[in-house]
Each structure stands twice: as structure tokens, then as C-alpha cells.
Amino acid sequence: MKSATQPVQHDAQGLKERWWRVFDVRIGAMPLPVYVLLIAVLAAMTLHGKLAADLPTGIALVAVGGFTCAELAKRIPWIRHIGATSIFGAFIPSMLVYYKIMPEPITKAVTTFTKQSNFLYLFIAAIIVGSVLSMDRQTLVKGFVCIFIPVAAGSVAAACVGTAVGTALGLDLKHALFMVVVPIMAGGVGEGALPLSAGYAQILGVEQGPLFAQALSAVMLGNIAAICCAGLLSYLGSRRPNLTGNGRLTIDDTHDEIADTKGPSFEFDVSSVAAASATAIAFYLVGVLSHQYFDWPAPVVMLVLVVAAQFFALVSPRVRGGARFMYGFFSTAVTYPLMFAISVAMTPWGEIVAAFHWVNIVTAVSTVLTLIGTGFVVARWTGMYPVEAAIVNATHSGLGGTGDVAILTAANRMELMPFAQIATRIGGAITVMIALAAFAYLR
């Protein structure tokens, strides 16, 4: 005779399994019940004026915001193939702030958290160190040597085509070259538009403000075009597998370990992940120190150090395994929250709207397309995959570190971050130096 408690136990077990299935539904990286709970708690804090800008609350805010934008974008047909998740994450929150749709306490808390925590550079440090330490040494060296060729060729071709298009549409030649084309390839805002406009102002003997506004609008347009192109390149790679290494830059018989981040075969433990995190922070702080003493760009110094450490095998295999896990965590769980935070705290929607003049748009798009197309064509001659080389070239027209994150997210190729930093930082610095010299000569 069956016990009367058995149906009750069976029903309880079935209810528990149904709840677990609900709990396994994800909004980004968060379980659905946790996502709903966080929204309710954050809304209550906002209504009662108790929303703090501390670390736990800041993480909750940017996680809910970032994953919400990403989930909405993934459900929009067609445009999700051109980087809709990155576009939503990078620009929609900025628009909500500009039109005062986002509640002021949330804007203030996210801005304070983002700027005080230096969230962006923590992410870049983890991505660079994790991806570099996960690469095969020969592939790493080959990639860094080869990437200069498509970036340089693309820069020259983009400067010529972009200037020609702008001039044909009615812009003055110098304005098209120095105020639209060059800012797009100058390395973003802090390392690009700011020093570029300061140099222009000094040479002309005028105020920097108006020049900076013009340069910034061009940078914004170039970044949007690069994000869309990166999404299309990712889609092209999925349809034409022979054109892509799925994150590997160079065509080589040796296997690049970073390509298998979705199914890691290495061994690691909690202490190795902690050691890898400490290594990333140490490299970053050395870069910061070099910037304080010698004014060298901190990300570039960090990149050089970690490449040297990998080349000379200074990091143990166990810590390399931890670095690879760290890379996977940040690229999966932190990217969209970071983009939301940057959009709220650092992206000026007003400058983006001001740049939406059709002549500027066509000039910027032609510049970016030429830069990307040249990388795509030149790639085969230098032993690289066309899709990956074109994506790295796209980062040369991005918004600095912020643009690199958005572009590589749209392309689903975050493992290319070290090469993107070369294109953005070094390529941008060279562009600024050459442009200022030419501008002074032609004044």
C-alpha cells in the first residue's frame, strides 16, 4: 500500500524542479528571479532617496542596466546582426540621461561609481592580461608584428578616401581631413580628440573648446560606424567560416588556446584565479606609475609588460590557467554592465546628436569602411584572417578604450583586445603626431 505522503513528496519535488527551471532562465548573466528582485530593491531605494554609490549598489545598478539593454537588443530582428547589443549598451543609456528619462539618483550613483572605481581600466587590465597569457607565444608575436601592416595601410587609404569624399560633398579639404577624418583615427577622446584639438588651437592661436566639439562629433560618428561594421563582420564570419579564425588573428598550424574559452580544458583553482587577478592589477599599476613619472600611456605600458612576460615564460602555467578563467569571466559577465556605466557617466549624447549632419555622416562612414576594407584585403598577404584583421582595423576608428569594448563586443571577438589596444593607442598616437605636424606646415 502506497504511503499518503508519497504524492505530496512527488508534488513538492516537481514544484522544486519547476522553480529551478525558472531560476536557470538568464537575463544576461543573472538568474531571472535575482534580476526581478534587484529591480524591486533598487526601485525602492531610489523612491526613498537611499540609493548609494558604494560598490555593491553600483555593481547591481550597472548589471541590471547593462543586461537589460543587451537583452532588449538581442530580440530586435535584423539589426542585432550589426551590433545592436553594443549600440544599445553604448548609446541608449546616454540618451536616457540627456532627455532626463533616467531618474537623477540612478544617474548620479552610476556616474560616481564609474568614475571613482575606474571600472573601465580594471576591465581592460583583466581582458588584456587574461587574453595575452592565454595565447600561444609564437601566435602572439606573429600577430603583433603583422598587425601594423593592415593598420598602417588602412590609415593611409582611409585618409585619402575620407578626405576625397568630404571634399566632393562640399567640405573644405583641410576641414575634411583635419576635423573629420583624422579625429576618427586619433585614438578616442583622452588620447585623441583632446590633444589633437589642443594642438590645433595652439597652432591657430584660438580657443580649444569649439575645435574639441568638432573633433569629438567626428569621433562619435566613427565609433558608431565601426560598431555597426563589426557586427556585420561577425555575421559574415558566421556565414563564411573560411574568412575567420573565430578570435584568432593569424593563420597558423599551431593552435591558439584563447579560441577555446567556451570549453576550457586547463586546470585551475581559486588561488590561481586570485594570483592572475593580482598579476593583472600589478601590471596595470606599473603602467599608471609610468604615466605619472614619464607621461607614457598606462594601457600601452601594461600591454608591453604582459607580452614580455608571456614571451619569456615568466608566468607559471597554473597562473596562466587562472588568467584564462579571469578573461572568460570579464568578457562574459562584465562587458555589458561596463558599457552601461560608461554610457551613463562618460558618453555625451548631445555631441552625438550635433554630429548627425549627412555630410559628416557620409564622410565618417566612408573613412571607416575604407579602413576596415583595407584591413580585410591586406590580411591574406600578411597571414591573417580577413575578418579579424578588419575588426582590429575597426578599433582604430573607435572611441579609445570605450570604443574597443563596444566594437569587440559587437563582433563577439573580445580576445582581440591586445591587438585593438595596439591599433587604438599606438596607431592613434602616431596619427596625432603626423596630423599636428602636417597641420602646422599647411597653416
N, C-alpha and C positions, 0 to 999 in steps of 0.2 A: 504494500500500500504506500502510495507516494505521500510524502510529508506535505502539509499545507504551506510550509514555509518555502518549498521549492519554487512555486510560481512567483512568489514575492521576490526571492533572490534572483530569479531569472529576469524579472522586470527591472529590478534595480541594476543588474549588470547591463541590460540593454540600454537603460537610461544613461548610465555612466559612459558607455561606448558612444552613444549619440552626442553626448556633451563633449567627449574627447574629439569627435569629428568636427564639431563646431570650433573647438579650441585650436584645431590644426589648420583652420582657414586663416590665411595670412593677408594682412594689409601691409605690403612691404615686407619687413622682417618681423612684424608684430602679430601675435595671435589676435583674432577678431575681438574676443571678449576684453582683452587688455586694451586694445585700441579704443573700444567704446568707453571703457572705464576711464582711460586717460582724458578723453574728450570731456566727459562729465566732470571730472575733478578739476581740470584746467578751466572749464567754463565757470564752475562755482568759485574758484579762486579769483577769476577776472571780475565777476559780478560783485564780489565782496571786497575788491581792492586789495587782495592779499597775494597777488601774483608776484613771486620773487624772481630775481635774475641769477639765482645760485645755480650750481652745477646740475643737481638732479632735475630742477624745474626747467632749466634751459635745454637739457637733453630731451626731456619729454615734449617740450614745445616744438623743437626743430624736427624731432622724429615724427610726431603727428602731422605737422605741416608738410614735411618733405614726402612722406609716404602717401599722404592724401593726394598731392599734386601728381605723383608718379602713377598712382592707381587710376586717377581720372584720365590721364593722358593715354594710358595703355588701352583704354576702352573706346578711343576715338578711331574710327576706321580711316585707313589710308595715311593720314598724317603721322600715325605712330611709326611709320617706316622712315620718316625724315627727322627723327629725333624729337618727337613730341614730348617725351618724358623730360628731356633736358630743357626744352623750351619752356614747358610749364614750370619746372623747378627753378629755372634761372630768371624768368621774367614775370610770371603771373603774380607771385607774392609782392614784387616791387610795384606792380600796377595797383594791387590792393592797398598798399601803403600810400601811394601817391594820391589816389582818389579817396583816401580815408575810409575805406571799407573795412580794413583790418582794425580791430579795436586798438586804441592807443596803448593800453597796458601791455598787450602782446607785442606790439612793435617795439616798445621801449625795452621790455625784458629780453627779447631775442637780440636786439642790437647790442645791449650791454653784455649779454653772454657771449656773443660772437666776437666782439672787439676785445673784451678782457681775457677771454680764454685762448685767443689766437688759434681758433679752431682750424682755419684753413691750412696753416703751416704744419700743425700736428698731422693732419690728413696727408699732406704732400710728403712729409717725412716718412710716414708709415708706408705709403704706396711706393715711394722711390726705393727705400731700403728693402722692403719686402720683395719687390719685383726684381731688383738687381741681384740680390742674394739668391734668388730662385732661378736665375738664368745660368745656362752653360757658359763657361768663361770664354770659349772661342766665339760663340754666337754673340756674346756681349761686346767683345772687342770689335768684331767684324761689323756689327750694327752701328757702333759709334763712329767708326771710320767711314762707313758708307753713307750715313745719313746726311753728311754735309753736302754731298753732291746734289741730290734732289732739292734740298732746301735752298742751296745757292742758285741752281738753275731756275727753280720756281720763282725765287725772289726777282731775278733779273727779268724773266718773262712777264711776271705779274706787273712789275713797274712799267714796262713798255706798253703792255696791252691796256692796263687800267688807265694810264695817262692818255693814251690814244683815244679810248672810249670817252673819257671825261671831256677831253678837248673837242671831240666830234659832237658832243651833246651841248656844247656852249660854254664850258668852264674854261677859265684861263689856264694855260698849260702849267704854270707854276703852282696855281691853286690846286689843280687836279693832282699833281704829283706830290706836293709837299703837305697839303692839308687833307687829302682823302686817301691816296694810295699808300704813302709812307706810314702814316699813323696805324693803318691796318696791320702792317708787318713790323711794328716797332716794339712789340713785346708787352702790350697791355697798357695799364694806366700808370702805375707807380714807376715802372722801369721804361715806359714808352712815351705815352702822351704827355706826362708831366715834364720830363727832361727835354723832350722834343719842343714843346711849346715854350719852355723857359729859354731854350737856345734861340728859337725864332724871335722871341720878344727881345732878347739881349742884342741880337744882330740888327733888328729893326729899330730898337730904341722905343718900344711901345709896351703897353700893359700886357701881362701874360694871360689874364682872365679870358678875354674873347678868343684868343688863339687856342687856349686849352679847351674851351667849349666846342670849337670846330673839330679839333683833333679827337676829342672824346666821342663826338657823334659818329665820326668815321670808324672808330674802334668798335663801337656798339654794333654798327651795321655789319662790319666784317665778321664779328663774333656770331651774330645771328645767322649769316650766310654759311659760316663754317659749320655750325651746329647742324643745320639742315643738310648740308653736303655730307657730313659724317654719317648721319642717319641713312642717307641714300647709299653711301659706300658700304655700310654694314649690310644693307638689303642686297646690294649687288654681290657681295661676298657669299651670302647665303644661297643665291641663285647660281653663281659661277664659282664653285669651290676651288677651281684651278687658279683663281686670281688672288686668293687669300691664304695666309698662314694661320688664320684664327688667333691672332695675337702675336705670332712670331714674325719678326721683321725680315729676317734674312732667310734665303732659300739655302738649306744646308742638309746634309745627310744626318748630322748629329741631331739628337732630339733636344728640343728646348723645354726644360722642365716646367716653365711657367705656363705652358699651354694646357697643363692638366690640373689647374687649380680646382676644378669642379670635382675631381675624384682623386684626392691626394693619396699617394702610396708611401709617403715618408712616415717616419715615426717621430713623435714629439710628445712632450708633456707640458704641464702648466709652467714649470720652471723655464723651459726652453722658450716658450712664448714670452714670458716676462723678460728673459735675457734679450730676446730680439727687440722688444719694445724699448728696453734701456739702451740698446745699441743705436736704435733709430733716433732717440732723443739726444744721445751723446753726439752723434754726427750732426744733428740739426743745431745744437748749441755751439759746437765748434764753428759752424757756418755763421751763426749770429755773432760770435766773438770776432770772427774775421771781418764781418761787416762793421762792427764797432771800431776796430783798430785800423782797417785798411779800406773800408767802404766797398768791399767785394760783395757781390750778391750772395746772400746766405744759401739759397737753394742750389746755386751752381757749385759752391764750395762743398756742400753736403754731397752732391752728386759725384764730384770728383773723388771725394774720400771713400764713398761706398764702392765705387767702381774699382778703385785701387785695392781696397780690402778684398773684393771678390777676385780680382785678377791675381793677387799674390796669395790667395787662400788663407787669409788672416782670420777668417771666421769659421768656427767648427761646424761640421755637418749638422749637429744637433741644433745649434742656434739658427742655422740656415733653415732647418725644418720649421722652427718656431717663427722665423721671419715670413716664411711662405704662408703659414696659417694666419699671421697678422695681416698680410696683404689681402688674403681672401676675406677676412672679417671686415676690414675697412672698405674694400671695394664693393662688398655686398650690402653691408648694414649701415654704412656711414655716408655714402655718396649723396643720396637724395636729401637726408637731413642737412648735410653741409650746403647743398645748393639752395635749399630753402633759407638757411641762415644768411648766406651771402646775398641772396636776392633782397631780403628784408633790410639788411644792415648796410649793404655797400653798392647796390645797383640803382642808379638814378633813372627812374622811368621817364622823367621829364626830358632828359638828354636824348633818350631813345626816340621819344615822340618828335622832338625837334629835328632829328636826323632824317625823318621819313619824307624826304623830297625825292621825287622819282629820278632826277639826275644823279643825286648822291647814291641812291639805291642801285641803279644800273651800273654806275662806276664801281661801287664796292663789290657787287656780285661778280662783275667781270674780272676784277682783281683776284678775288678768292677762287673763282673757277679756274683761272689760268694757273694760279699757284698750285692748286690741287691736281689739275690735269697734267701739268708738267711733272709733278712727282709720280703720278700714275704711269706716265710714258717712260720716264727715265729709270724707273725702278728695275725693270728687267735687265738693263745694261749694267747695273751695279749689284746684281744678285739679290734683289729684294722682292718681296711680294708687292704687286701694284697697289692693292687695297690698303695695306699697312703703310706703305710709303706715302700714299696720298693722304691718309689720315694724319700722319705726323706733319706733313706739309700744311694741313688744315690748321693745326695748332699754332703754326707760325702767324696765322691771321686771327688769333684768339685774344681774349681779354686777360692775358697773363696767366697766373696760376688758376684763377677762377675759370677762365675760358678753357684751359686744358681739361679741367674736371668736367665741364659741360660737354665739350666736344668728344672726349674719350668715352663719356657715359652714353652719349647718343650713338657712338659707334660700337659700344659694348667691347671696348678694347683698352680697359684701364691699365693693362700690363705694359702699354706703350708709354706710360708716364715718363720714364727716364729719357727716352728719345724726344718726347714732347718738350721736356724742360730744355734740352739742347736747342731745339728749334725756336722755342719761345725766348729763353733767356739770352743765350749766346747769339742766335740769329737776330733777335731784337736789338741787342746792344750794338752789333755791327751795323744794322740798318740805321740806327740813330746816329752813330758816328759819321757814316758816309753821307747821310741826308744833311746833317748840320754843316759839314764841310762843303757840300755842293750848294746849299742854300746861301752860305756866306759868299761863295765865289760868284753866284749868279745874282746877288742882290743889286 
